[in-house]
């Protein structure tokens, strides 16, 4: 499985602080998207390329940090490092 996905999105309309994006070539799926994350100057009718990447290394680091905090709160000792 690829750790990255890239697709087209059409800005259908902008309602307040949200842009409504129609996703994919078929434009069948609609999502509300924060206007603050749209490129500067983006308007209704503009086509965007959206790229989403899975950050496995950063996910692992975040999980380790949370586990360490949980152990600290629970008063547990950290696990021994492998030799």
HELIX and SHEET records of a PDB file:
HELIX    1   1 UNK A   35  UNK A   37  5                                   3    
HELIX    2   2 UNK A   56  UNK A   74  1                                  19    
SHEET    1   A 4 UNK A  29  UNK A  34  0                                        
SHEET    2   A 4 UNK A  18  UNK A  23 -1                                        
SHEET    3   A 4 UNK A   4  UNK A  15 -1                                        
SHEET    4   A 4 UNK A  47  UNK A  53 -1                                        
END                                                                             
